[in-house]
Amino acid sequence: MVHLWALGSTGYHLEPRVHLWGLSGAYAWGMGRKAADAEPSVDLDAQLSEAIGKRVRSYRTQLGFTVAQLAEHAGLSKGMLSKIENAQASPSLSTLARISAALDVPLTAFFDAFEAHAVLHVKRGHGLDLVPKGNRSGLRSQLLGNLSGKTHRRLEPIIYTMTRRAKVSETFRHTGTEFLYMIEGKMEYGYGAQRFLLEAGDSLQFDGEVTHGPVRLIEVPIRLLSVKAYGNGDGRVDH
């Protein structure tokens, strides 16, 4: 699951379910381009919706859920979920986050059928924006890769950039392991009852199932690389 940083009335929040913009505007083709200046085709939205729909249906049937059961778990209407599976509706990032949580798979798993690479080269500044550029929160979140397959360990690399020093709240948990690398700035990060001061060049690695999250932004701008690893490729921890 992709955990996004959102700026609310009291500051930044780390949360797995964020109400953002429509899918067609969210998934800009920075990631997965064959060339730095490549532009999406006219029917890209339709192709992406179809790929996501197939993925959602596949995970749902693997778990033995009916459309109604998954819709209830995800907090969606049966009709909306049916439209998503049949590529008749483009889900928002918030909706996909709820579905991924209900299925216990990472958010990026829905893109496997659309874009699969043995190698993925992302040029500087061309990651997939999870928060719109130019937003007033001073926050930018970029997904840097989506390499997947039976022979690959699932990874979710995201780089966060924060230009505003705001209060942070909301800790979170997820399956797998997470690695943090502080590129720039200074912040206090919590892991369970422990607190760590992260400065440029520092790193932190931990079990994602223990409650964690930022405690205080000390010096901005902050650039933080987060890499989540899911042991068996489907967002669950290997046992």
C-alpha positions in Angstrom: 0.0 0.0 0.0 1.2 3.5 -0.8 1.1 5.8 2.2 0.7 9.4 1.2 1.6 12.6 3.0 -1.4 15.0 3.1 -1.5 18.5 4.5 -4.6 19.1 6.7 -5.6 22.0 8.9 -3.1 20.9 11.6 -0.2 19.9 9.3 1.1 16.9 7.4 -0.7 13.6 7.9 0.7 10.2 6.8 -2.2 8.1 5.8 -3.0 5.2 3.4 -6.3 6.7 2.2 -6.1 10.2 0.8 -8.8 11.9 -1.1 -7.0 13.3 -4.2 -7.8 13.9 -7.8 -9.2 11.8 -10.6 -7.1 9.0 -12.0 -6.5 10.5 -15.4 -4.9 13.6 -13.9 -2.9 11.6 -11.3 -1.0 9.1 -13.3 1.2 11.3 -15.4 3.6 9.5 -17.6 6.8 10.4 -16.0 7.4 6.8 -14.8 7.6 4.1 -17.5 8.4 6.5 -20.4 10.5 5.0 -23.1 12.0 8.5 -23.6 12.1 11.5 -21.4 9.8 13.6 -23.5 7.4 10.8 -24.5 3.7 11.8 -24.2 0.7 9.4 -23.5 -1.4 8.2 -26.3 -4.9 9.4 -26.8 -6.4 6.2 -25.4 -4.0 5.9 -22.5 -6.8 6.5 -19.9 -8.9 3.8 -21.4 -6.0 1.3 -21.4 -5.0 2.2 -17.9 -8.6 1.8 -16.6 -8.9 -1.6 -18.4 -5.6 -2.8 -16.9 -6.6 -1.7 -13.4 -10.0 -3.3 -13.7 -8.5 -6.7 -14.7 -6.1 -6.5 -11.8 -8.8 -5.7 -9.2 -11.0 -8.6 -10.5 -8.1 -11.0 -10.5 -7.1 -10.2 -6.9 -10.8 -10.3 -5.8 -11.4 -13.8 -7.4 -8.1 -15.1 -5.9 -9.4 -14.3 -2.4 -12.8 -15.7 -3.2 -14.7 -12.4 -2.7 -17.8 -11.5 -4.5 -18.2 -8.0 -5.9 -20.5 -7.2 -3.0 -18.1 -8.5 -0.4 -15.1 -6.5 -1.7 -17.2 -3.4 -2.1 -18.3 -3.6 1.5 -14.7 -4.1 2.8 -13.5 -1.2 0.7 -16.4 1.1 1.6 -17.6 1.4 -2.0 -20.9 0.7 -3.7 -21.3 -2.6 -5.5 -22.1 -0.6 -8.7 -19.0 1.5 -8.5 -16.7 -1.5 -8.0 -18.4 -3.3 -10.9 -17.8 -0.3 -13.1 -14.1 -0.2 -12.1 -13.7 -3.9 -12.9 -15.3 -3.4 -16.3 -13.3 -0.2 -17.1 -16.5 1.8 -17.1 -15.2 4.2 -14.5 -11.7 5.7 -13.7 -11.1 5.3 -9.9 -9.5 8.1 -7.9 -6.2 7.4 -6.1 -8.3 7.5 -2.8 -10.6 4.7 -4.2 -7.7 2.6 -5.3 -6.1 3.0 -1.8 -9.3 1.7 -0.2 -9.4 -1.3 -2.6 -5.7 -2.1 -2.0 -6.3 -2.1 1.7 -9.3 -4.4 1.4 -7.3 -6.8 -0.8 -4.1 -6.4 1.3 -2.0 -5.7 -1.8 0.3 -2.7 -2.5 -1.3 0.1 -4.6 1.2 -0.4 -7.4 0.0 -4.0 -7.9 -2.9 -2.6 -9.9 -0.5 -1.4 -12.6 1.2 -4.8 -13.3 -1.0 -5.7 -16.3 -0.5 -2.3 -17.8 3.3 -1.7 -17.5 5.7 -4.6 -16.8 9.4 -4.1 -17.2 12.6 -6.1 -16.6 14.3 -2.8 -16.2 12.9 0.7 -15.5 14.8 3.9 -16.0 13.2 7.0 -14.5 14.8 10.4 -15.3 15.3 12.9 -12.5 12.1 14.7 -11.7 10.0 12.3 -13.9 8.6 10.0 -11.2 4.8 9.4 -11.0 3.4 12.3 -9.0 1.1 11.0 -6.2 0.4 14.6 -5.1 -0.1 17.3 -7.8 2.9 19.5 -8.4 2.4 23.1 -7.4 0.0 22.3 -4.6 -0.1 24.7 -1.7 1.0 22.2 0.9 4.6 22.4 -0.2 4.6 18.6 -0.6 5.6 16.5 -3.5 5.5 12.6 -3.5 6.9 10.7 -6.4 6.7 7.0 -7.1 10.0 6.1 -8.7 9.3 2.5 -9.9 7.0 -0.4 -10.4 9.1 -3.4 -11.3 7.2 -6.6 -10.6 6.8 -10.2 -11.6 7.1 -13.7 -10.2 10.9 -13.4 -10.1 11.1 -10.0 -8.5 10.7 -8.8 -4.9 8.0 -6.2 -4.8 9.5 -2.7 -4.1 7.8 0.6 -3.6 10.3 3.5 -3.9 8.9 6.9 -3.2 10.7 10.2 -2.7 9.0 12.8 -0.5 9.9 16.5 -0.8 8.6 19.0 1.8 9.2 22.7 1.5 6.9 23.8 4.4 7.7 23.1 8.1 4.3 22.0 9.5 3.1 19.9 12.3 2.9 16.2 11.5 0.5 13.6 12.9 -0.8 10.1 12.3 1.4 7.1 12.5 0.8 4.0 10.3 1.7 0.4 9.8 2.0 -1.9 6.8 3.3 -5.3 5.8 6.9 -5.8 4.8 10.0 -3.8 5.5 10.7 -0.1 5.0 14.0 1.7 4.4 14.4 5.4 4.7 17.2 7.6 3.4 17.4 11.2 4.3 18.7 13.2 1.3 18.2 16.7 2.6 16.9 18.5 5.7 16.3 17.3 9.3 13.4 15.6 11.0 12.5 13.5 14.0 11.1 10.1 13.1 9.2 7.7 15.4 9.3 4.0 15.5 7.2 2.4 18.3 8.3 4.2 21.5 11.7 5.2 20.0 12.6 8.5 18.4 15.3 9.0 15.8 16.9 12.2 14.5 17.3 12.0 10.7 19.7 14.3 8.9 21.2 14.3 5.4 23.0 11.0 4.8 21.2 9.1 7.6 19.1 6.0 7.0 16.6 3.9 9.0 15.3 0.4 8.2 12.5 -1.3 10.1 9.7 -3.8 10.2 6.6 -2.0 8.7 4.2 -3.7 11.1 5.4 -1.6 14.0 3.7 1.8 14.3 5.9 4.5 12.7 5.9 7.9 11.2 7.4 11.4 11.3 7.2 13.2 14.6 8.6 16.7 13.8 9.9 18.5 10.8 13.0 20.4 12.0 14.7 21.9 8.9 13.2 22.3 5.4 13.3 21.6 2.6 13.2 17.9 3.4 13.9 15.2 0.8 13.3 11.7 2.0 13.6 8.4 0.1 11.3 5.6 1.2 11.6 2.1 -0.1 9.0 -0.5 1.0 9.7 -4.2 0.3 7.0 -6.8 0.3 8.5 -10.3 0.8 6.5 -12.4 -1.6 5.5 -9.9 -4.3 1.9 -9.4 -3.3 2.1 -7.0 -0.4 2.0 -9.7 2.3 4.8 -10.6 4.6 6.6 -14.0 4.0 5.9 -16.4 6.9 
